[in-house]
Amino acid sequence: MIVLVAKSVAKEMGLTHADFFRTISSALATDNYQRSEFGVVYKNGHRRLEIILGPESNRRIALLSIPSTDVTMSFSGYTDDEITEFVARFDRVFRRGGG
């Protein structure tokens, strides 16, 4: 018997929903996922990843306004190492340069 335990990672990201959907294929390294209005579901064998987007908002710093969205990733069937590896890739793909 296989018991699948879900683990979640939550983060606040400086992006809009449009930014997320434009980039998620690169983070997943595939176009083979289901898209909904508020996120995506990616299935690979017994593994399942659901990414849910919270409402869009703006973070204000003085006169600067930055888009902000809460993102929750729920992993089922992934090892801790696989989750760590995926989150590192996700962060690299969504990183924005500046300066």
N, C-alpha and C positions, 0 to 999 in steps of 0.2 A: 504494500500500500504506500502511495506517495502522498505526503501531507504538504500542501503548499501554503506557506505563510507569507502574507503580504507585508512589505515594508514600505514606508513612505519617506520622501524627501520633500521638504517645502522650502521655497525661497521667494524672495521679492526680486523681480527683475525689471530693469529699465527698458521696457519694450511695450509695444502695442500688440493686440491680437494679430493684426496684419503682419507685423514684423515676425512674430512667432511662426505663423503658417508659411511665410515666405522661406524660412530657414530650417524648419523641423526635418525636412527630408535629408538634409546634410547631417544633422545630429543623429538621426536614426540610421543613416547610410543606406536608406531604401525609400522607395515610394509606396511600399506595400504595407499600408496602415489604414485604419478607418478614421475619418475625420468627422467631427461633430462641430456644432457652433462654439462649444467651449473647450475643445481639446482634441486629443487623438488617443486611439487605442492601437497598440502594436502587439501582435501575437507571433510567437516563434516557437513551435512545438508546444511544450507544456508551460512555457514562459509567457507572461503577459505584463505589459507596461501600459498604464493609463496615465496620461498627462492632462490635468484639468487646469484651466485658466480661470482665475478670479476676475472680477470686474476690472476694467481699465480705470486708472485714475492718474493723477499727476502729482508729482512731488515738486514742491517749490523750494528753491534755495535762492533767497533774495529775488532778483528779477528773472532767474532761470527757472524754466518749467520742464521737467523731465517726465516722460511717460513711465508709468509704474503698473505692473501686473503681478499679482501673487500666482505662483506656479506650484502645483503639487504633483509629484511623480509617485505613483503607487506601483511597486514591483511585486510580482507574484512568480515564484519559481526561480528566482535569481539568487545566486550566492552573494555573500557580502562583497567579495572581490569583484564580481561582475557589476554590482551596483556602483561600487566605487569607480570602476573603470568607465561605466556609462556616464556617470555624473561628471567626471573629468572631461570626457569627450564633449558632452553637452555644453559645459562651461566654455571650453575652447571654441566651439563652433559659434556660440552666442556672444562671445567676448567682443567688445567694441573698443577700438583704439581711440586714442585722444592725445591731446597735448600739443 
